[in-house]
């Protein structure tokens, strides 16, 4: 009675780790949880205010499938002012989190049997979303020497008539790498020459440190026409549970995304959309303070880790993760299990992201918790070398 589609889907390893951590906590274990990809901050105060007003005014009925018009208008202004992208409100679709926009985008543009290129390491859900849509994911292994970023040459070598799109994140989860303008230009040119759609996941775009990420769609009007920008409020505004994301694309694609969404969920929760509106209109000061705190934590983590010769890592330029390797330990799942069982430390194995030998540590946690986690890693190394 189970479909082949459902049978072929792999459960999320990050969710599985989170569930195991929660179970251990329920059983009285003091777990140092540095696995979760969730800001440990409250949503912006303006978001709460907008929710209160919306509830008082009974804004709880059906609305436009494309999303609240006021919110789409503010997203349009944000994209123009911050990303140099000119999208009308009819080219912006508000969806449930960032997963649904990615799924909508693939359903709207790819047919069953098409192929989609996904560089590894990748966000855990990319592969399964493609498989659910009946699209074959083609994994391109990237190199640590290039900070795990795909190159134009990498992309070119995998082009074939079945390839319809490429899906990647910038800044990258799990590595924190950010593509330069030149790197994006080269990738975009390959896509343009081969008529390949670009699905650009920019959910961590506001969380950066020294180098501000640019949107690949801003390179040229021609590139914008073959790009679907995916973004949202979960990470940048600490609104993970409210589930608000969006796509920006040319109108014919946006209309199809809206049509698909209309038969799956309609629009996201209207109250959540008002929270997003408040965060976008009046909550950016809170966002900046959060990013400043992330920078303090990141710098502490880098200073600590840099003092341990047995560890190599990718310096995160965006997001709130450290992607690192412990010398002579190649089985990331086994290593994570050992750290959890013996040191009460929860991390994510890199195999969840399509590569082996690394661990992902989140510093979206209180600094004292981060310090405990780093000391646990150091203790592990001392006791196993």
PyMOL commands that set and color helices and strands:
alter all, ss='L'
color gray80, all
select helices_A, chain A and resi 4-8+13-26+45-56+69-83+89-91+99-109+125-132+144-146+152-156+181-193+216-218+221-225+240-242+251-264+270-282+284-306+332-343+350-353+367-383
alter helices_A, ss='H'
color red, helices_A
select strands_A, chain A and resi 32-33+92-95+115-120+136-141+163-169+197-201+227-232+245-248+311-314+321-326+345-346+348-349+359-362
alter strands_A, ss='S'
color yellow, strands_A
deselect
rebuild
show_as cartoon
